[in-house]
Amino acid sequence: MRRRRPVPPSPLPQRDGVDPVRVRLPAGERWTTVREHLVQRLSAADGVVDGMFAAGLIVGADGEPVPADTPYAPGMFLWFHRELPAEVPVPFPLEIVYRDEHIVVVDKPHFLATTPRGSHVAQTALARLRRELGIPQLGAAHRLDRLTAGLVLFTVRPEERGAYQTLFRDRLVRKEYEALAPLDPALELPRTVRSRIVKERGSLTAREVEGEPNAVTRVEVAESRPDGLGRYRLVPATGQTHQLRVHMNALGVPILGDPLYPEVTAPAPAGDFRRPLQLLARTLEFTDPVTGVEHRFDSGRRLAAWASYEEWAAVQ
């Protein structure tokens, strides 16, 4: 069996807490030069790739600029920094809940993505923490939806990241969420919801389909109010995309402020942070795979609609 070529360290530093893009040239004979491959692969506007080559922004493992006419060589590594999109700063702090030499646990605000993706790059929890804490090697052990607030676990040492990610993969982390949604007197709770959820590439929403369940959520009413609003405790046993939002919607009590369920609504304008999704990752519990310590972390955040539903609902 042929051994896979090891990945060399990046010759470029991070920029604004964001790693440079790494490209490994795949096997194939369709391209004659490095430029030809990147023009096809990156699908950038006309002249963008040529401009990057001309400015010496595309480098090899030695950190030296790679000429555009370099012959194509399968397995070759290239690095460059992407042009960062214009982003509106998310004006809420990342609260540090716990920090040691192995992990950092933060209480993420609504509207802040966990890791760089799409149009959210520098304005993400990972990039911000790398800048604020001065830990360029910081990595995410899991992800939380951009619209969901609450606890997220990051790892300090790259060589230990896999151990913490395995906890989430093997469902060895107990997660508890809090959600605000309407009360339905006819809905029998508590109950465990089981269904099969799929999310197709390019679709904004996930959906339930027939088949073997891959999504399991315990749903309880933690507190109720005379005005018909409920505070729900959600304990997922699995981690499908949008699982909690899909299950609550399927029960007929969609989470307040959800722009996707039960129907897709127009996104809020950039910079409009007035009406967050009323979903919070409240608790994380696990045995530390490196130190053996039993951890339990609780979010200090409160969902806005519970304190003042009328004020929250008045936002258009």
C-alpha positions as CSV (number, residue, x, y, z in Angstrom):
1,M,0.0,0.0,0.0
2,R,1.4,3.4,-1.0
3,R,1.8,5.7,2.0
4,R,0.1,9.1,1.7
5,R,2.5,12.0,1.5
6,P,2.6,13.8,4.9
7,V,1.3,17.3,5.0
8,P,4.1,19.8,5.5
9,P,3.5,22.7,8.0
10,S,2.1,25.9,6.5
11,P,4.7,28.4,5.4
12,L,2.2,31.3,5.8
13,P,1.1,32.7,9.2
14,Q,-2.6,33.2,10.1
15,R,-4.2,36.4,9.1
16,D,-6.8,37.8,11.4
17,G,-7.0,34.4,13.1
18,V,-7.8,32.7,9.8
19,D,-5.6,29.9,8.4
20,P,-4.3,30.2,4.9
21,V,-5.9,28.0,2.3
22,R,-4.0,24.8,1.6
23,V,-4.3,23.1,-1.8
24,R,-2.9,19.6,-2.6
25,L,-2.7,19.0,-6.3
26,P,-4.7,15.8,-7.1
27,A,-3.5,13.0,-9.4
28,G,-4.5,13.4,-13.0
29,E,-3.1,14.5,-16.3
30,R,-5.8,17.1,-17.3
31,W,-3.6,20.0,-16.4
32,T,-0.1,21.0,-17.7
33,T,0.6,23.9,-15.2
34,V,-0.3,24.8,-11.7
35,R,-2.0,27.9,-13.0
36,E,-4.3,25.9,-15.3
37,H,-5.4,23.7,-12.4
38,L,-6.1,26.6,-10.0
39,V,-8.0,28.6,-12.5
40,Q,-10.4,25.7,-12.9
41,R,-10.5,24.7,-9.3
42,L,-11.0,28.0,-7.6
43,S,-13.7,29.3,-10.1
44,A,-12.6,32.8,-9.3
45,A,-13.4,35.9,-11.4
46,D,-11.3,36.4,-14.6
47,G,-7.8,37.6,-13.8
48,V,-8.0,36.9,-10.0
49,V,-5.7,33.8,-10.1
50,D,-3.3,35.4,-12.5
51,G,-3.1,38.5,-10.2
52,M,-2.3,36.3,-7.3
53,F,0.5,34.6,-9.2
54,A,1.8,38.0,-10.4
55,A,1.8,39.3,-6.8
56,G,3.6,36.2,-5.4
57,L,0.7,35.3,-3.2
58,I,0.7,31.6,-4.0
59,V,3.5,29.8,-2.3
60,G,5.0,26.3,-2.0
61,A,6.1,24.4,1.1
62,D,9.3,26.4,1.2
63,G,7.3,29.7,1.4
64,E,8.6,30.8,-1.9
65,P,6.2,32.2,-4.6
66,V,5.2,29.6,-7.2
67,P,5.4,30.8,-10.8
68,A,2.2,30.5,-12.9
69,D,3.9,28.3,-15.4
70,T,5.2,25.7,-12.9
71,P,4.6,22.3,-14.4
72,Y,1.7,20.4,-12.8
73,A,2.9,17.8,-10.2
74,P,0.4,15.6,-8.4
75,G,0.8,15.8,-4.7
76,M,2.3,19.2,-4.6
77,F,1.1,21.5,-1.8
78,L,0.3,25.2,-2.3
79,W,-0.8,27.9,0.2
80,F,-2.4,31.3,-0.2
81,H,-4.6,33.6,1.8
82,R,-8.2,34.1,0.6
83,E,-9.6,37.5,0.2
84,L,-11.7,38.0,3.3
85,P,-15.3,39.0,2.7
86,A,-16.7,42.2,4.1
87,E,-18.3,41.2,7.4
88,V,-20.4,43.2,9.9
89,P,-18.8,42.7,13.4
90,V,-21.0,40.7,15.8
91,P,-21.2,43.1,18.7
92,F,-21.4,40.6,21.5
93,P,-18.6,39.2,23.7
94,L,-17.4,35.6,23.8
95,E,-17.5,34.7,27.5
96,I,-14.7,32.3,28.6
97,V,-16.3,29.7,30.9
98,Y,-13.2,27.6,31.4
99,R,-9.6,27.4,30.3
100,D,-6.7,25.2,30.9
101,E,-3.7,24.0,29.0
102,H,-5.8,21.5,27.0
103,I,-9.2,23.1,26.3
104,V,-11.1,26.4,26.2
105,V,-14.9,26.4,26.8
106,V,-16.7,29.6,25.7
107,D,-20.3,30.8,25.9
108,K,-21.0,31.9,22.3
109,P,-23.5,34.6,21.5
110,H,-26.2,34.4,18.9
111,F,-25.2,35.3,15.3
112,L,-21.5,34.3,15.6
113,A,-20.5,31.3,13.5
114,T,-18.2,28.7,15.3
115,T,-15.6,28.3,12.5
116,P,-14.9,30.0,9.2
117,R,-17.3,29.1,6.5
118,G,-18.8,30.8,3.5
119,S,-19.3,34.5,4.1
120,H,-18.4,34.2,7.8
121,V,-14.6,34.0,8.2
122,A,-13.0,36.6,10.5
123,Q,-16.2,37.1,12.4
124,T,-16.3,33.6,13.9
125,A,-15.7,32.3,17.3
126,L,-12.6,30.4,16.3
127,A,-10.9,33.4,14.5
128,R,-11.9,35.8,17.3
129,L,-10.5,33.5,20.1
130,R,-7.3,33.0,18.2
131,R,-6.8,36.7,18.1
132,E,-8.0,37.5,21.6
133,L,-6.2,34.7,23.4
134,G,-3.1,34.6,21.2
135,I,-3.5,30.9,20.6
136,P,-3.0,30.4,16.8
137,Q,-3.2,26.6,17.0
138,L,-6.7,26.7,18.7
139,G,-9.2,24.4,17.0
140,A,-12.9,23.6,17.4
141,A,-13.9,20.2,18.8
142,H,-17.4,20.5,17.5
143,R,-19.7,23.2,16.0
144,L,-22.7,25.1,17.1
145,D,-25.1,26.7,14.6
146,R,-24.4,30.4,14.0
147,L,-27.9,31.4,15.2
148,T,-27.7,29.3,18.3
149,A,-26.0,30.7,21.5
150,G,-24.3,28.7,24.2
151,L,-21.4,26.4,25.0
152,V,-18.6,25.4,22.6
153,L,-15.5,23.4,23.3
154,F,-12.1,24.4,21.7
155,T,-8.8,22.5,21.9
156,V,-5.4,24.1,22.6
157,R,-3.1,21.4,21.3
158,P,-3.6,20.1,17.7
159,E,-2.3,16.7,18.7
160,E,-5.1,16.3,21.3
161,R,-7.9,17.6,19.1
162,G,-8.8,14.2,17.8
163,A,-9.4,12.8,21.3
164,Y,-12.0,15.6,22.1
165,Q,-13.6,15.3,18.7
166,T,-14.0,11.6,19.3
167,L,-16.1,12.3,22.4
168,F,-18.7,14.1,20.2
169,R,-18.5,11.5,17.5
170,D,-19.0,8.6,19.9
171,R,-21.8,10.5,21.8
172,L,-19.9,10.6,25.0
173,V,-20.8,14.2,25.7
174,R,-24.1,15.0,27.4
175,K,-25.6,18.1,25.9
176,E,-28.6,19.9,27.1
177,Y,-30.3,22.8,25.3
178,E,-33.0,25.3,26.3
179,A,-35.5,26.6,23.8
180,L,-38.5,29.0,23.9
181,A,-41.6,28.0,22.0
182,P,-45.4,28.1,22.2
183,L,-47.2,25.7,24.6
184,D,-49.6,23.2,23.2
185,P,-51.8,21.7,26.0
186,A,-52.6,18.7,23.7
187,L,-48.9,17.8,23.3
188,E,-48.0,15.0,25.7
189,L,-44.6,15.7,27.2
190,P,-42.0,14.6,28.2
191,R,-41.3,12.4,25.3
192,T,-38.4,11.1,23.2
193,V,-38.7,12.1,19.5
194,R,-37.1,9.7,17.0
195,S,-37.0,10.3,13.3
196,R,-34.7,10.2,10.2
197,I,-33.5,13.6,9.2
198,V,-31.7,14.5,6.0
199,K,-30.3,17.8,4.7
200,E,-29.4,17.9,1.1
201,R,-26.5,19.9,-0.2
202,G,-27.7,23.3,-1.4
203,S,-30.9,23.2,0.7
204,L,-31.3,25.7,3.6
205,T,-33.5,23.3,5.5
206,A,-33.4,19.7,6.8
207,R,-36.4,17.4,6.6
208,E,-37.8,14.2,8.1
209,V,-38.1,11.2,5.8
210,E,-39.1,7.6,6.2
211,G,-36.4,5.2,7.3
212,E,-34.3,4.1,10.2
213,P,-34.1,7.0,12.8
214,N,-30.8,8.8,12.9
215,A,-32.0,11.7,15.2
216,V,-33.1,11.3,18.8
217,T,-34.2,14.1,21.2
218,R,-35.7,14.1,24.6
219,V,-38.2,17.0,24.9
220,E,-39.5,18.3,28.3
221,V,-41.3,21.4,29.5
222,A,-39.0,23.0,32.1
223,E,-41.3,25.9,32.8
224,S,-44.5,27.5,31.5
225,R,-46.2,30.8,31.6
226,P,-49.9,31.9,31.5
227,D,-49.3,33.8,28.2
228,G,-48.7,30.5,26.4
229,L,-45.0,30.6,26.2
230,G,-42.9,27.5,27.3
231,R,-39.3,27.0,28.3
232,Y,-38.3,23.6,27.0
233,R,-35.4,21.4,28.0
234,L,-34.0,19.5,25.0
235,V,-31.5,16.6,25.4
236,P,-30.2,15.3,22.1
237,A,-28.8,11.8,21.9
238,T,-27.6,12.5,18.3
239,G,-26.3,15.5,16.4
240,Q,-28.0,15.8,13.0
241,T,-28.0,19.2,11.3
242,H,-30.9,21.4,12.7
243,Q,-32.1,18.4,14.7
244,L,-33.7,20.3,17.6
245,R,-35.3,22.8,15.3
246,V,-36.7,20.1,13.0
247,H,-38.1,18.1,16.0
248,M,-39.7,21.1,17.7
249,N,-41.3,22.1,14.5
250,A,-42.6,18.6,13.9
251,L,-44.2,18.6,17.3
252,G,-46.1,21.8,16.3
253,V,-44.1,24.1,18.6
254,P,-41.4,25.7,16.4
255,I,-38.7,27.6,18.3
256,L,-39.3,31.4,18.5
257,G,-37.3,33.4,16.0
258,D,-36.5,30.5,13.7
259,P,-36.1,31.8,10.1
260,L,-36.3,28.4,8.5
261,Y,-39.0,26.4,10.4
262,P,-41.9,26.1,9.8
263,E,-41.2,28.2,6.7
264,V,-38.2,30.0,5.2
265,T,-38.4,33.7,5.8
266,A,-36.4,36.6,4.4
267,P,-33.0,36.8,6.2
268,A,-32.5,39.8,8.5
269,P,-30.4,42.6,7.0
270,A,-26.7,42.5,7.8
271,G,-26.1,44.0,11.2
272,D,-29.7,43.4,12.5
273,F,-29.1,41.4,15.7
274,R,-32.5,42.3,17.4
275,R,-34.4,39.0,17.1
276,P,-32.2,36.0,17.8
277,L,-33.3,32.4,17.6
278,Q,-34.4,31.4,21.1
279,L,-32.2,28.4,21.4
280,L,-29.3,28.0,23.8
281,A,-26.7,25.2,24.3
282,R,-27.1,25.3,28.1
283,T,-24.9,22.4,29.4
284,L,-21.9,20.3,28.4
285,E,-20.8,17.3,30.5
286,F,-18.0,14.9,29.7
287,T,-15.0,13.0,31.0
288,D,-11.8,14.7,29.8
289,P,-10.1,12.2,27.5
290,V,-6.7,13.7,28.3
291,T,-6.8,14.5,32.0
292,G,-9.6,12.2,33.2
293,V,-11.4,15.1,34.9
294,E,-15.2,15.1,35.1
295,H,-16.4,18.3,33.5
296,R,-19.7,20.0,33.7
297,F,-20.2,23.5,32.2
298,D,-23.3,25.7,32.2
299,S,-24.1,28.7,30.1
300,G,-24.7,32.0,31.9
301,R,-26.9,33.3,29.1
302,R,-30.6,34.0,29.3
303,L,-33.0,33.8,26.3
304,A,-34.3,37.3,25.7
305,A,-38.0,36.4,25.0
306,W,-38.4,34.8,28.4
307,A,-37.6,38.0,30.2
308,S,-39.7,40.3,28.0
309,Y,-41.6,38.5,25.3
310,E,-43.6,41.6,24.3
311,E,-40.4,43.5,23.6
312,W,-38.9,40.7,21.7
313,A,-42.0,40.0,19.6
314,A,-42.4,43.7,18.7
315,V,-39.2,43.6,16.6
316,Q,-40.2,43.4,12.9
